[in-house]
C-alpha cells in the first residue's frame, strides 16, 4: 500500500476521532456555561441577603451573619462571572492555526471583508450590498481552494492539524472549567468561614447588650445609682429602647425634675434620649428624698451604632 493510500486511510479514521473530541469540547463548554448561571444566582442572592440584613433585625448574630453571607456570596458570584467572561474566546494559540479546511478564518479568502460595520446593528444601509458583492467575489477563489482537498497529502495535514487544534482547545476548556470550579468551591468555603466569624462577633455583641450596665452619677444635689440595659424590639419594630432601673436621691431643699440622659455610641457620637410615655419635666423628685424610677427611653433620630455609655444631658 502506498504512502498516499495510508494517509487517506488515516484521514478517514481521524474524522471519527475529531467528532468525538468535538463532543467532549461541547460537553465541557456546557458545564462551563453552567457556572455563569451559578455566578448570576450568587450575585442575586447576595443582593437579597444584604437587603434583608439591613432591615429591622434585633439579634446582631443574625444581622451580622446575613451581612457577611450576602456580601461574600455577592463577591464570589462577581468573581465567577468575571472569570467566565475573561475565559470566553481566550485562546492565545488560535492565530497560529492554518486549518483552512475546518475553520472559516483560513478557509475564506478574505474573511474580514464579511465583517459589517458596528452601526449595521441599527441599519444595514450600504453594508448589505457591499457584503453581497464580497460574497460573489470570493466564491470563485474559495471553490478553487477546495480543490486542495483532493490532494491526499494536503487533506491529511489538514485533518491532523484540526485534531491537534481540538486537543489543545479541549485542554483549555477543561482548564477553564477547573478554574471556575476552584473559584466557586474556595469562595463558598471562605463564605462559610466569614459568616461563622460574623455570627460569633454578633453573638458577643448580643451578650454584651443583654447584660445590665451600672449607672452611678453625681451631679450637684442629685445622685443617681442603678443600672440600664437594652430592651428587645417591640411590636412596631423599635429595637433601640433602653430600660433604666435607678434610684434618684435629691440632696437639696427644693424639688428637682427627673434629669435627661444622652447616650454615647461606639463611634463616640452623642445620641439624645427621650423618655417614653411621659415628659421628663412632669417627673419630680421631692427635696431630701430618694425615688426609685423604672424608665424606658428611646434615641431621638437614627442610631448607627450601639449605645455604650450614658451621661446626664448638659443643660
C-alpha positions in Angstrom: 0.0 0.0 0.0 1.4 3.4 -1.0 2.1 6.2 1.5 -0.7 8.3 -0.1 -3.2 5.5 0.5 -2.0 5.1 4.1 -2.6 8.8 4.7 -6.1 8.7 3.2 -6.9 5.7 5.4 -5.6 7.6 8.5 -7.5 10.7 7.5 -10.8 8.7 7.2 -10.2 7.4 10.7 -9.3 10.8 12.1 -12.8 12.2 11.2 -14.3 9.9 13.9 -11.8 11.0 16.4 -12.4 14.6 15.5 -16.1 14.1 16.0 -15.5 12.5 19.5 -13.2 15.3 20.6 -15.7 17.9 19.4 -18.4 16.3 21.5 -16.2 16.4 24.6 -15.5 20.0 24.0 -19.2 20.8 23.7 -19.8 18.9 26.9 -17.0 20.8 28.8 -18.4 24.1 27.4 -21.9 23.3 28.5 -20.6 22.6 32.0 -18.6 25.8 31.9 -21.6 27.8 30.9 -23.4 26.5 34.0 -21.1 28.5 36.1 -22.3 31.7 34.5 -25.8 30.8 35.8 -24.3 30.0 39.2 -22.5 33.3 39.3 -25.7 35.2 38.5 -27.6 33.3 41.2 -24.9 34.2 43.7 -25.0 37.9 42.8 -28.8 38.0 43.1 -28.7 36.0 46.4 -26.1 38.4 47.8 -28.3 41.4 47.0 -31.3 39.7 48.6 -29.5 38.8 51.8 -28.0 42.3 52.1 -31.4 43.9 51.7 -32.9 41.6 54.3 -29.9 42.1 56.7 -30.3 45.9 56.8 -34.0 45.6 57.8 -35.0 45.6 61.4 -33.3 42.6 62.9 -32.9 42.6 66.7 -30.2 39.9 67.1 -26.9 41.1 65.9 -25.7 37.5 65.5 -28.4 37.1 62.8 -27.8 40.5 61.3 -24.1 40.2 61.0 -24.4 36.7 59.7 -26.7 37.8 56.9 -24.5 40.8 56.1 -21.3 38.6 55.9 -23.0 35.9 53.9 -24.7 38.3 51.5 -21.5 40.3 50.9 -19.3 37.2 50.5 -21.8 35.4 48.1 -22.1 38.6 46.1 -18.3 38.9 45.8 -17.9 35.2 44.9 -20.6 35.5 42.2 -19.0 38.6 40.7 -15.6 36.9 40.6 -17.1 33.8 38.9 -18.8 36.0 36.3 -15.7 38.0 35.7 -13.6 34.8 35.3 -16.2 33.3 32.9 -16.2 36.5 30.8 -12.4 36.6 30.6 -12.2 33.0 29.7 -14.6 33.4 26.7 -12.6 33.3 23.4 -9.3 33.4 25.4 -7.2 31.1 23.2 -3.8 32.7 22.5 -2.8 30.0 20.1 -5.6 30.3 17.5 -3.8 32.9 15.4 -1.1 30.2 14.7 -3.6 27.7 13.2 -3.9 27.1 9.4 -6.8 24.7 9.3 -8.4 26.2 6.3 -10.4 23.0 5.6 -12.1 23.2 9.0 -12.3 26.8 10.1 -13.8 29.9 8.3 -11.0 32.2 9.3 -8.5 30.5 7.0 -11.0 28.9 4.6 -12.4 32.2 3.3 -10.0 34.1 1.0 -10.6 37.4 2.9 -12.9 36.7 5.9 -12.6 40.1 7.4 -14.3 41.6 4.3 -17.5 40.0 5.5 -17.4 41.9 8.9 -20.1 44.6 8.8 -19.7 48.0 10.5 -20.9 48.4 14.0 -23.7 50.7 13.0 -25.2 48.0 10.9 -26.9 46.7 14.0 -29.3 49.6 13.6 -29.5 49.8 9.8 -27.5 47.8 7.1 -27.6 50.6 4.6 -24.8 50.2 2.0 -23.2 47.4 4.1 -25.7 44.9 2.8 -24.8 45.5 -0.8 -21.1 45.5 -0.1 -21.2 42.2 1.7 -23.3 40.7 -1.1 -20.7 41.8 -3.6 -17.9 40.4 -1.4 -19.8 37.1 -1.3 -19.9 36.9 -5.1 -16.2 38.0 -5.5 -14.8 35.4 -3.0 -16.9 32.5 -4.2 -14.7 31.6 -7.1 -11.3 31.6 -5.3 -13.0 29.6 -2.5 -14.1 27.0 -5.0 -10.5 26.8 -6.3 -9.1 26.4 -2.8 -11.5 23.4 -2.2 -9.7 21.6 -4.9 -6.8 21.2 -2.5 -8.9 18.7 -0.5 -8.4 16.4 -3.4 -4.7 16.4 -2.6 -4.3 13.4 -0.2 -1.2 14.9 1.4 -2.8 18.3 1.9 -6.1 16.7 3.2 -4.1 14.6 5.6 -2.2 17.6 7.0 -5.4 19.5 7.5 -7.1 16.6 9.4 -4.0 16.2 11.6 -3.8 19.9 12.4 -7.6 20.0 13.1 -7.3 17.2 15.6 -4.3 18.9 17.2 -6.3 22.1 17.4 -9.2 20.3 19.1 -7.0 18.6 21.6 -5.5 22.0 22.6 -8.9 23.5 22.7 -10.2 20.7 24.9 -7.3 21.3 27.3 -8.2 24.9 27.6 -11.9 24.1 28.1 -11.0 21.8 31.0 -8.5 24.3 32.4 -11.3 27.0 32.3 -13.8 24.6 33.8 -11.3 23.6 36.6 -10.6 27.3 37.4 -14.3 28.1 37.7 -14.9 25.1 39.9 -12.0 26.1 42.2 -13.2 29.7 42.5 -16.7 28.5 43.4 -15.6 25.9 45.9 -13.0 28.1 47.6 -15.4 31.1 47.6 -18.1 29.0 49.3 -15.6 27.8 52.0 -14.5 31.4 52.6 -18.1 32.5 52.8 -18.9 29.9 55.4 -15.8 30.9 57.4 -16.6 34.6 57.2 -20.3 34.1 58.1 -19.3 31.9 61.1 -16.9 34.6 62.3 -19.6 37.3 61.8 -22.2 35.2 63.8 -19.7 34.8 66.7 -19.0 38.5 66.7 -22.7 39.3 66.6 -23.4 36.9 69.4 -20.7 38.5 71.5 -22.3 41.9 70.9 -25.7 40.4 71.8 -24.4 39.1 75.1 -22.9 42.4 75.9 -26.1 44.3 75.1 -28.2 41.9 77.2 -26.0 42.5 80.3 -27.1 45.3 82.7 -24.7 48.2 82.8 -24.0 50.0 86.1 -25.1 53.7 86.3 -23.6 55.8 89.1 -23.7 59.6 88.5 -23.4 62.6 90.9 -24.4 66.0 89.6 -24.8 68.8 92.1 -27.6 67.9 94.6 -28.6 64.8 92.5 -27.2 61.3 92.9 -28.2 58.6 90.5 -27.4 54.9 91.1 -28.8 51.9 89.3 -28.4 50.1 86.0 -29.6 50.2 82.4 -29.9 47.7 79.6 -31.2 47.4 76.1 -34.7 46.1 75.5 -35.8 43.7 72.8 -37.7 45.0 69.8 -41.3 46.0 70.3 -44.2 45.1 68.0 -43.6 48.3 66.0 -40.0 47.2 65.1 -38.4 49.7 67.5 -35.1 48.0 68.6 -33.3 50.9 70.2 -35.1 51.2 73.5 -33.3 51.4 76.8 -34.6 50.4 80.3 -33.3 52.4 83.3 -33.8 51.0 86.8 -32.4 53.7 89.0 -32.6 55.3 92.4 -32.6 59.1 92.3 -31.6 61.0 95.5 -32.4 64.7 95.9 -30.0 66.2 98.5 -31.3 69.7 98.0 -34.1 71.6 99.8 -36.1 72.1 96.6 -37.8 69.8 94.2 -35.7 68.6 91.2 -37.1 67.3 87.9 -36.0 64.0 86.5 -32.8 64.6 84.5 -32.5 63.7 80.9 -29.8 61.5 79.5 -27.6 61.4 76.5 -26.2 58.1 75.1 -22.6 57.7 73.7 -22.4 55.1 70.9 -19.4 53.1 69.7 -18.2 55.9 67.4 -18.2 58.4 70.3 -21.3 60.2 68.8 -23.8 61.7 71.3 -27.3 60.3 70.9 -30.1 62.3 72.6 -32.6 60.2 74.5 -36.2 60.8 75.3 -38.4 59.2 77.9 -41.2 57.1 76.6 -44.7 57.7 77.9 -44.1 60.8 80.0 -42.5 64.1 79.7 -39.4 64.5 81.9 -40.5 67.8 83.4 -43.6 66.1 84.9 -41.4 63.7 86.9 -40.3 65.4 90.1 -38.1 64.3 93.0 -39.2 65.9 96.3 -36.5 67.6 98.4 -34.3 65.4 100.7 -35.8 62.2 99.4 -35.0 59.2 97.2 -37.2 57.9 94.4 -36.9 54.7 92.5 -37.7 55.0 88.9 -38.2 52.5 86.1 -37.8 54.5 82.9 -37.9 53.4 79.2 -36.0 55.7 76.9 -35.5 55.8 73.1 -33.0 57.6 70.9 -34.0 60.7 69.1 -33.2 60.1 65.5 -31.3 57.3 63.7 -28.9 55.2 65.8 -26.0 54.0 63.6 -24.1 52.1 66.4 -24.9 50.5 69.8 -25.0 52.9 72.8 -22.1 52.1 75.1 -22.5 54.6 78.0 -25.0 57.1 79.4 -24.4 60.6 80.9 -26.6 63.4 82.0 -27.6 65.9 79.4 -25.9 69.2 79.9 -28.5 71.9 80.1 
